[in-house]
Amino acid sequence: MFKRKKQSNNSTARHLITHLNPRSPISEQYRTIRTNLQFTAIDQKLQTILVTSSGPGEGKSITIANLAVAYAQQDKRVLLIDADMRKPTVHYTFRLDNIRGLSNLLIDELSLEDAVNHSSIENLDVITCGPIPPNPAELLGSNRMKSFIEKAKEAYDIVLFDTPPVLAVPDAQILTNDIDGALLVIRSGQTEHAAAIKAKEALEKSKGKLLGVVINDQAKSEAENYYYYYGS
């Protein structure tokens, strides 16, 4: 049986700064991440990207959401997928229902077209997690997941996957084998150095490519967090 995820009372706290204030310094940092990712794809096509972190609370989900907006603003057809089927949050960020989504698609209850939510942002579609399954890792490593990724690549220019922290569960490592590259988000002043190194090593053990690291909260004012990108 799937478990239903209760709605969070703090869903209004999630802001897509790249959409609400595209000229802000923070939005410019997200565009810098987008540009740097494009430079990593000189010799190979970079169409599917996974974003993870070493542990919880490091900002991976809000990072990937704003990155998705940054790509959409470049007139790319973007699909953002909540592949964190343990603690999903993408539906909160985009104010969507989470009644059905990726988990339904992977057990063949939904087609890609039926699973997609058209967001209020032009060029940006979202697939929420759906009901939380008892076997997330198995679903992400399944042949149905591989088939879904190929279909998504045919329909979209950029496909982004929000995944659980890499040191907590194997989901990100499993999915990295089937996508073009991974980004690791760490939070300055919170992520321990040893944890960041272990997370980097865990991603490098997979067949995928570690594209780089996003350092969250490297500089901070009273109202804003800044994001910096460093290639791996």
Protein Blocks (a to p, Z undefined) as FASTA:
>chain_A
ZZdddddfklmmpccfklmmmmbmklmmmmmmmmmmmmmmmmpccfbccdddfbehiopm
mmmmmmmmmmmmnopacddddfbfkbgcklmmnopafkbcjklmmnopacfklmpccdfb
ehiacddebjadfblmlmmmpmklmmmmmmmmmmpmbdcdddddfklpmklmmmmmmmmb
dcddddehkacfklmmmmmmmmmmpmbdcfbdcdehkbccfkbccdddddZZ
